[in-house]
Structures are given as C-alpha cells and as structure tokens.
C-alpha cells in the first residue's frame, strides 16, 4: 500500500472515530507500529491531524465566530451542565473567596451552592441577583453590560479584578481545543476571563462535551490555567489537561 493511500485511510478513520491509537492502526491497516508512528508524524507535520501519546486525534474542525445568547445556550446539554454545576458547587468551602464567571453552566451552580461564610464576586447580573436573594455576600463587578450574554465587561471591569485574590474561580468556555486552549467569541469577555483566572489560587473550567474540538475567536487561557470539569471522558485531552469527570 502506498503511503498516500495509508494517509487517506488514517484520516478517514479519524473522521469516523475522532481519535485512534497506534495499535488500532496496525490492526486496521495491517501495518507495523513503526510505519503507523511514521505516518502519524508525517500527517501531524502537514497539519492534517494532531499527534498525541500513543496515537493521534483529528484536527479541531468546528469554528465558532458568533456568540449564542443566554436563551439559546440555556437548553443545550442542560442535564449535563447541571451535573457539572452540582459537582462544581460542592468544591466551595466556608471562608472561600469565589469568582463566578458569567455563563449558563456557572448559573446552574447557584441551585446547589451553600452561601454561608462565602464571598462571591461575579460579572453576571443574573448570578448576583440570585446570590443576593439567597442571602449571600456578593460583589457585582461594574462596567459595560453586554446584552447577549448578560455579562459585565470592559477595561475598567478587568482592572478592578486585578485587586482581588480569589481562593477559587469557576469559568465557562465556548470552546476547548488542543491547539487553542479555552476560547470565547468576544474579546471583551476573553479579557475578563483571562484577568480573573490569573487572580485565582485554583481555577475550574466547566465544560460539557459539546465544547470539545471547538475553537472560538479568542483564547482566554491555556490548559495549565485551570482544571476542566466535564461530563464525558475526553481521552485525547488527558495528556495535556487536568480533568475531573463529574
């Protein structure tokens, strides 16, 4: 079999399976491990797949340039988001100083959080209102209100965040990609997320399975910046990201 034929077959396998191991390629294509590894290296250098430990994954292929509204996002993977949110809320302890990012999954956390002896800082108006109704000590960051996501953004808001030192932070993301990290469509929201995550002793990114292999316009953090809380195992990310299955 010619190398070009093997390469096309490997890419076709990745289109169907999203990831493949060297062992699987040897069995599926009837080739040696050394040939399989060599083919993966060639395709990785050509930008047609991503080489990972023990195999390969397909290139990120979903690009998201438009920011969905809160209403549009609310019903997407709702039960998965609630499961992640419940686990995330369980990580909050008395005396914590918590940053709560705007977003639907972080919003679901409010159904499960215990507010006694915890201070919350947020850039989400709806989150602040719900926390206040529960009797929590909550600080709402001031700035420009973005209507589509109901998040407060802007340079002044980001500057305010630099004065805080959070014990824990919980963040939403629009995309998770091996090549781009954690991404969001809007530059102003990326600035808020980036600034807040830098001020956290421990940061968690709440990410249901639909967010993986998606790239939005702006990267706000690398995988070393936070632990991913997700509802579905993502083997192709386990060598580069700390992940907790909820």
Order of alpha helices (4+ residues) and beta strands (2+ residues): alpha-beta-alpha-alpha-beta-beta-beta-alpha-alpha-beta-alpha-beta-alpha-beta-beta-beta-alpha-beta-beta-beta-alpha-beta-beta-beta-beta-beta
